[in-house]
Amino acid sequence: MGVAIIGGTGLTTLENLEITHREVVHTPYGEPSGPITHGILHGHEVLFLARHGYGHTIPPHRVNYRANLWALQHLGVDRLFAVAAVGGIHERMAPARIAFPDQIIDYTWGRSHTFFEDDLAEVTHIDFTYPYDDGMRQLLIDAAREAGIDAEETCTYGATQGPRLETAAEIRRMRNDGCDLVGMTGMPEAALARELGMGYATSAVVANWAAGLQPAPISMADIERYLQDGMTGVRQLLGALIPRL
C-alpha cells in the first residue's frame, strides 16, 4: 500500500522529507501539477505532490485533478491525505484552526470531474454519501489528539470555483446550506479519489474568516500569517500521523 500527501496553498514542500527522487508521470488526462516527489518522512516512504505546482502557479480552477489522482494511483498510492487552505464560516472555524471535514458541498462548475465519461462498457455511479474515508479521517483525528492539536473533527466543506474569493451574499447562502468551511480545491479531488478506490481525507487549515464575517476587508498578509501558523500545526500533525501508517 502506498501513501501520498497532496499539499495545497502554504504547503508546497514537506519539512523533514528526505527526498529520494522525483518522477515525471504522463497520464491519459494530461500533465499533473508537477513531478511526483518520492521520499522518507518520519521513517516511512511517502509520495508528495504540490497541488498548485511547486512554485504555486496553478490556480484552483486550472488544477488538473484527474491527472494528479491518476498519476498517484499509477505509482501505487491507495491512501491519500490532502492539505487545503480554507476560509472559516462557522464561528468555530477561526483563522489558523485545523479541521477534518466529513461532508462536502460542490459549488464548482466546468471542471473535469469524473473518469467515467468516454468509451464506457456501462454507466458507472459511485456512492458518495460519505465523501471522506472514515478510516483515514480517524487516523487524522487520533494523530491530532496525540499531538495536542485542537482540531475540528467534523464539519462541512463548501467547494467554490475560484480563483476569486466569495461575496458576502455567497457566504450567507453557504452558511444557510450548512457549510462550515469554504475552499476552492475540495472538488472534484475527493470524488475522483473515490472513483479510483483511494482512501482520501482532508486536513483543512483556516486561513481567514470568509467574506462578510468581519468588518475589515480580507487581507492577503493576514492570510499568509495565519497559514504559516496553521501549517506549523499540520507539520506537527504529520509527525504523529505518519508513524501510525
C-alpha positions as CSV (number, residue, x, y, z in Angstrom):
1,M,0.0,0.0,0.0
2,G,1.2,3.5,-0.9
3,V,0.7,6.8,0.9
4,A,0.7,10.2,-0.6
5,I,0.2,13.8,0.6
6,I,-1.2,16.5,-1.6
7,G,-0.1,19.9,-0.4
8,G,-2.2,23.0,-1.0
9,T,-1.6,26.7,-0.6
10,G,1.1,27.1,2.1
11,L,2.4,23.6,1.8
12,T,4.4,23.3,-1.5
13,T,7.2,21.4,0.3
14,L,7.4,19.0,3.2
15,E,9.8,19.7,6.0
16,N,11.8,16.7,7.2
17,L,11.1,14.9,3.9
18,E,14.2,13.0,2.9
19,I,13.8,13.2,-0.9
20,T,15.0,10.1,-2.7
21,H,13.9,11.1,-6.2
22,R,11.3,12.9,-8.3
23,E,9.3,11.2,-11.0
24,V,7.6,12.7,-14.1
25,V,4.4,10.8,-14.9
26,H,2.5,11.3,-18.1
27,T,-1.2,10.4,-17.9
28,P,-4.1,9.9,-20.3
29,Y,-5.6,13.1,-18.9
30,G,-2.6,15.4,-19.5
31,E,0.1,16.5,-17.2
32,P,-0.1,16.6,-13.3
33,S,0.8,19.7,-11.3
34,G,4.4,18.6,-11.3
35,P,6.7,15.7,-10.8
36,I,5.8,13.3,-8.0
37,T,8.3,13.6,-5.1
38,H,9.4,10.3,-3.5
39,G,10.9,10.4,-0.1
40,I,11.1,9.2,3.5
41,L,9.1,11.1,6.2
42,H,9.4,10.1,9.8
43,G,10.8,6.8,8.8
44,H,8.1,5.9,6.2
45,E,8.1,6.1,2.5
46,V,5.6,8.7,1.2
47,L,4.9,10.5,-2.1
48,F,4.2,14.2,-2.3
49,L,2.6,16.4,-4.9
50,A,2.1,20.2,-4.7
51,R,-1.5,20.7,-6.0
52,H,-0.8,24.2,-7.3
53,G,2.7,23.3,-8.6
54,Y,5.9,23.6,-6.7
55,G,6.1,27.3,-7.5
56,H,2.4,27.8,-6.6
57,T,1.5,28.9,-10.1
58,I,-1.6,26.9,-10.9
59,P,-5.0,28.5,-9.8
60,P,-7.6,26.1,-8.3
61,H,-9.8,26.1,-11.4
62,R,-6.9,25.1,-13.6
63,V,-5.5,22.3,-11.5
64,N,-5.6,19.0,-13.5
65,Y,-7.2,17.0,-10.8
66,R,-7.7,13.9,-12.9
67,A,-4.0,13.8,-13.9
68,N,-2.9,14.3,-10.3
69,L,-5.0,11.4,-9.0
70,W,-4.3,9.1,-11.9
71,A,-0.6,9.6,-11.6
72,L,-0.6,8.9,-7.8
73,Q,-2.6,5.7,-8.3
74,H,-0.4,4.7,-11.2
75,L,2.6,4.8,-8.7
76,G,0.8,2.6,-6.2
77,V,-0.9,5.1,-3.9
78,D,-4.1,3.9,-2.3
79,R,-4.2,6.2,0.7
80,L,-4.2,9.9,0.2
81,F,-4.0,12.8,2.6
82,A,-4.9,16.2,1.2
83,V,-4.0,19.6,2.8
84,A,-6.0,22.6,1.9
85,A,-6.3,26.3,2.8
86,V,-9.8,27.4,3.5
87,G,-12.0,30.2,4.8
88,G,-13.9,29.9,8.1
89,I,-17.7,30.3,8.0
90,H,-18.8,28.7,11.3
91,E,-17.8,30.5,14.5
92,R,-15.7,27.5,15.5
93,M,-13.5,28.0,12.4
94,A,-11.2,30.8,13.4
95,P,-8.1,31.5,11.5
96,A,-5.2,29.0,12.0
97,R,-7.7,26.3,13.1
98,I,-7.3,22.8,11.6
99,A,-10.4,20.9,10.6
100,F,-11.1,17.4,9.2
101,P,-14.3,17.7,7.1
102,D,-16.6,14.7,6.9
103,Q,-19.0,16.2,4.3
104,I,-18.7,18.4,1.2
105,I,-21.0,20.5,-0.9
106,D,-19.9,21.2,-4.5
107,Y,-20.4,24.7,-6.0
108,T,-17.8,24.3,-8.7
109,W,-18.6,24.3,-12.4
110,G,-16.8,23.5,-15.7
111,R,-14.2,21.2,-14.1
112,S,-13.4,17.7,-15.5
113,H,-14.9,15.9,-12.6
114,T,-15.1,12.2,-13.5
115,F,-13.1,9.4,-15.1
116,F,-16.3,7.8,-16.3
117,E,-17.2,9.6,-19.4
118,D,-15.7,8.1,-22.6
119,D,-15.6,4.6,-24.1
120,L,-17.7,3.1,-21.3
121,A,-18.9,-0.5,-21.2
122,E,-21.7,0.7,-18.9
123,V,-22.7,3.8,-17.0
124,T,-20.9,3.9,-13.6
125,H,-22.0,5.6,-10.4
126,I,-20.1,5.9,-7.2
127,D,-21.6,6.0,-3.7
128,F,-20.6,9.5,-2.4
129,T,-22.9,9.6,0.6
130,Y,-19.8,10.0,2.9
131,P,-17.2,11.6,0.7
132,Y,-14.2,11.1,3.0
133,D,-12.8,7.8,4.1
134,D,-13.7,7.0,7.7
135,G,-10.5,5.1,8.5
136,M,-8.3,7.9,7.1
137,R,-10.3,10.6,9.0
138,Q,-9.9,8.6,12.2
139,L,-6.1,8.4,11.7
140,L,-6.1,12.2,11.4
141,I,-8.2,12.6,14.5
142,D,-6.1,10.3,16.6
143,A,-2.9,11.9,15.4
144,A,-4.2,15.4,16.2
145,R,-5.2,14.3,19.7
146,E,-1.8,12.7,20.2
147,A,0.0,15.9,19.1
148,G,-2.2,18.1,21.3
149,I,-3.8,19.9,18.3
150,D,-7.3,21.3,18.9
151,A,-8.7,20.3,15.6
152,E,-12.3,20.4,14.5
153,E,-13.2,16.7,13.9
154,T,-16.4,17.0,11.9
155,C,-17.6,19.8,9.6
156,T,-18.8,20.5,6.0
157,Y,-16.5,21.9,3.3
158,G,-18.1,24.1,0.6
159,A,-16.1,23.9,-2.6
160,T,-16.3,27.1,-4.8
161,Q,-14.9,27.8,-8.2
162,G,-12.3,30.5,-7.6
163,P,-9.9,31.9,-8.1
164,R,-11.7,35.0,-6.7
165,L,-12.8,35.0,-3.2
166,E,-16.6,34.8,-2.5
167,T,-19.1,37.6,-2.0
168,A,-20.7,38.2,1.4
169,A,-24.0,37.1,0.0
170,E,-22.5,33.8,-1.3
171,I,-21.1,33.1,2.1
172,R,-24.5,33.8,3.7
173,R,-26.0,31.3,1.3
174,M,-23.3,28.7,2.0
175,R,-23.8,29.2,5.8
176,N,-27.6,28.6,5.3
177,D,-26.7,25.5,3.3
178,G,-24.7,24.1,6.2
179,C,-21.2,24.8,5.1
180,D,-18.6,25.4,7.9
181,L,-15.6,26.0,5.6
182,V,-15.1,27.4,2.1
183,G,-12.3,26.3,-0.2
184,M,-11.6,26.0,-3.9
185,T,-9.9,22.6,-4.3
186,G,-12.1,20.1,-2.4
187,M,-13.9,19.0,-5.6
188,P,-13.5,17.2,-7.8
189,E,-10.5,15.9,-6.0
190,A,-12.5,13.9,-3.4
191,A,-14.8,12.4,-5.9
192,L,-12.0,11.4,-8.3
193,A,-10.2,9.7,-5.4
194,R,-13.4,7.7,-4.7
195,E,-13.7,6.7,-8.3
196,L,-10.2,5.3,-8.2
197,G,-10.9,3.5,-4.9
198,M,-8.4,5.5,-3.0
199,G,-8.9,6.2,0.7
200,Y,-9.0,10.0,0.9
201,A,-9.2,12.5,3.8
202,T,-8.5,16.3,4.1
203,S,-6.8,18.4,6.6
204,A,-8.1,21.9,6.1
205,V,-6.3,24.9,7.5
206,V,-8.4,28.0,8.1
207,A,-6.5,31.0,6.6
208,N,-9.2,33.7,7.1
209,W,-12.7,34.4,8.0
210,A,-14.9,34.1,5.0
211,A,-16.3,37.2,3.2
212,G,-18.6,39.5,5.2
213,L,-18.0,37.9,8.6
214,Q,-15.6,40.6,9.8
215,P,-15.9,44.3,9.3
216,A,-12.3,44.6,7.8
217,P,-11.6,43.5,4.3
218,I,-9.8,40.2,3.8
219,S,-6.0,40.9,3.8
220,M,-3.6,38.7,1.9
221,A,-0.9,39.5,4.6
222,D,-3.2,38.1,7.3
223,I,-3.9,35.0,5.2
224,E,-0.2,34.3,4.8
225,R,0.3,34.8,8.6
226,Y,-2.5,32.5,9.6
227,L,-1.5,29.9,7.0
228,Q,2.0,29.9,8.4
229,D,0.7,29.3,11.9
230,G,-1.7,26.6,10.6
231,M,0.9,24.8,8.6
232,T,3.1,24.6,11.6
233,G,0.2,22.6,13.2
234,V,0.0,20.4,10.0
235,R,3.6,19.5,10.2
236,Q,3.1,18.5,13.9
237,L,0.1,16.5,12.8
238,L,2.1,14.7,10.1
239,G,4.8,13.9,12.7
240,A,2.1,12.0,14.7
241,L,0.2,10.7,11.7
242,I,2.9,9.0,9.5
243,P,4.1,6.5,12.1
244,R,0.5,5.3,12.5
245,L,0.6,4.2,8.9
